[in-house]
Structures are given as C-alpha cells and as structure tokens.
C-alpha cells in the first residue's frame, strides 16, 4: 500500500504537476500489481526520458 498526500490539495487535484504525478503513481501500481512488472525500475526509466 502506498499513500501520497499533496500539499494544499483535496480529493481532486488542481495543480497540473500533482495530476501528472498521481496518474504516474497509479499506472506504476497497476503495472506492479496486475502485470507483475517492477514498477520502481520502470518509473526510474520513465523519469529519465523526460
């Protein structure tokens, strides 16, 4: 279980960077728990591409 809180944000995210981070975290969770991929290694590769 992973919980992440964003400062000054409620249930919906207003700040674009928080929206993007939340989506990336969700995709990584699905990859790890449903596809069996190592999300930590995949996430690091994604961040290097930006």
C-alpha positions in Angstrom: 0.0 0.0 0.0 1.3 3.4 -1.0 -0.3 6.6 0.2 0.8 10.0 -1.1 -0.6 13.4 0.0 -0.2 16.6 -1.9 0.0 19.9 0.0 -3.0 22.2 -0.4 -4.9 19.6 -2.5 -8.2 17.9 -1.6 -9.9 14.9 -3.3 -9.4 16.5 -6.7 -6.1 17.8 -7.9 -5.9 21.3 -9.2 -2.2 21.6 -9.8 -1.1 20.0 -13.1 2.1 18.6 -11.7 0.1 16.8 -9.0 -2.3 15.4 -11.6 0.5 14.0 -13.6 2.3 12.5 -10.6 -0.9 10.9 -9.4 -1.5 9.3 -12.8 2.1 8.0 -13.0 1.8 6.5 -9.5 -1.5 4.8 -10.5 0.0 3.4 -13.7 3.0 2.1 -11.8 0.8 0.5 -9.2 -1.2 -1.3 -11.9 1.9 -2.4 -13.7 3.4 -3.8 -10.5 0.3 -5.5 -9.0 -1.6 -6.5 -12.2 1.2 -7.1 -14.7 3.9 -8.2 -12.3 6.4 -5.6 -13.5 8.9 -3.9 -11.2 7.3 -0.5 -11.0 10.3 1.1 -9.3 12.7 0.3 -12.1 10.1 1.2 -14.7 9.4 4.5 -13.0 13.0 5.5 -12.9 13.3 4.8 -16.6 10.3 6.9 -17.4 11.6 9.8 -15.4 15.0 9.7 -17.2 13.2 10.0 -20.6 11.7 13.4 -19.7 
